[in-house]
Amino acid sequence: MEAKDGSFGFDFEAKYSHIVFEKEFTYEFGERLANVKFINHNKQTEIVVTFNPENQNPVEMQKNGWQAILN
């Protein structure tokens, strides 16, 4: 994964364990899990990401990082 402007990047590897086409997927990365849901609101899609936080950084910092990836 890498920022659009190239200012930050990292390798990412995951195992997808649950996939519902056009609805949601769950994946494991390291010892952590994340779930991504796509919720249709007429002509817009809401993306909801739920994840197990790691212990090295504050949860708020992790939330901001995940939001930056979506942006």
C-alpha positions in Angstrom: 0.0 0.0 0.0 1.2 3.5 -0.7 -0.1 7.0 -0.4 -1.1 8.6 -3.7 1.6 11.2 -3.3 4.2 8.5 -2.6 5.0 10.0 0.8 4.3 6.7 2.7 4.0 3.1 1.8 4.3 -0.4 3.3 3.9 -4.1 2.3 0.6 -5.7 3.2 -0.3 -9.4 3.1 -3.6 -10.9 4.2 -5.7 -14.1 4.0 -9.3 -13.5 3.0 -11.5 -15.8 5.1 -15.1 -14.6 4.3 -16.3 -13.0 1.1 -19.9 -12.0 0.2 -19.9 -10.6 -3.4 -20.6 -6.8 -3.4 -21.6 -6.9 0.3 -18.6 -7.6 2.6 -15.3 -9.4 3.2 -13.2 -10.4 6.2 -9.5 -10.9 6.2 -6.7 -11.8 8.6 -3.4 -10.0 8.6 -0.9 -11.2 11.2 -2.9 -12.0 14.3 -5.5 -9.4 13.5 -8.8 -9.4 11.7 -10.6 -6.8 9.7 -14.1 -6.7 8.1 -15.2 -4.4 5.3 -18.9 -3.9 4.5 -20.4 -2.0 1.6 -23.8 -0.5 2.3 -25.8 0.8 -0.6 -27.5 4.1 -0.1 -29.3 4.8 -3.4 -26.4 5.9 -5.7 -23.8 6.1 -3.0 -21.9 3.4 -1.1 -21.0 3.6 2.6 -17.8 1.6 3.5 -17.6 0.4 7.1 -14.3 -1.0 8.3 -14.1 -2.8 11.6 -10.7 -4.0 12.8 -8.8 -5.4 15.8 -6.4 -2.7 16.8 -2.7 -3.4 17.4 -1.0 -2.6 20.7 1.8 -0.3 19.5 -0.2 2.8 18.5 -3.2 4.6 20.0 -6.5 3.5 18.6 -7.3 7.0 17.3 -4.1 7.0 15.3 -5.0 3.7 13.8 -8.5 4.9 12.9 -7.0 7.9 11.2 -4.6 5.6 9.3 -7.4 3.4 8.0 -9.4 6.5 7.0 -6.3 7.9 5.1 -6.1 4.6 3.2 -9.8 4.9 2.2 -9.4 8.5 1.2 
